[in-house]
């Protein structure tokens, strides 16, 4: 189960506890977190991910409601799986003597350390706001190494 590990960024969504009362970084970081201003700093923009494991594969399920399939990018390097979403919206309205234009851009990403994965067989499916990435495991082989006789 420890072959797939999520990377946690500096802002993992939980306020940092500081033992130093004069740590200015933690004062500002905790001041602007969602416990003081829940309407302004909503964690709804974070990607919620579940990871399951069975004998043959890891299954990563990311909740991405309201996201188009074209806005999702999945990258896999030798030791890291990264899911990125870049979403842009634009609204334009014209009535009588005013024009309203609004634009919104958002992005989010999650990365996972991966090992013991067959990279060429990774598959992904996006349906009803749920992204499912299947990561097939390498077949388990016996322990590497051998006994060396002393002559």
HELIX and SHEET records of a PDB file:
HELIX    1   1 UNK A   24  UNK A   31  1                                   8    
HELIX    2   2 UNK A   43  UNK A   45  5                                   3    
HELIX    3   3 UNK A   69  UNK A   71  5                                   3    
HELIX    4   4 UNK A  119  UNK A  121  5                                   3    
SHEET    1   A 4 UNK A   4  UNK A   6  0                                        
SHEET    2   A 4 UNK A  98  UNK A 114 -1                                        
SHEET    3   A 4 UNK A  80  UNK A  95 -1                                        
SHEET    4   A 4 UNK A  72  UNK A  76 -1                                        
SHEET    1   B 4 UNK A  48  UNK A  53  0                                        
SHEET    2   B 4 UNK A  57  UNK A  63 -1                                        
SHEET    3   B 4 UNK A 130  UNK A 136 -1                                        
SHEET    4   B 4 UNK A 123  UNK A 127 -1                                        
END                                                                             
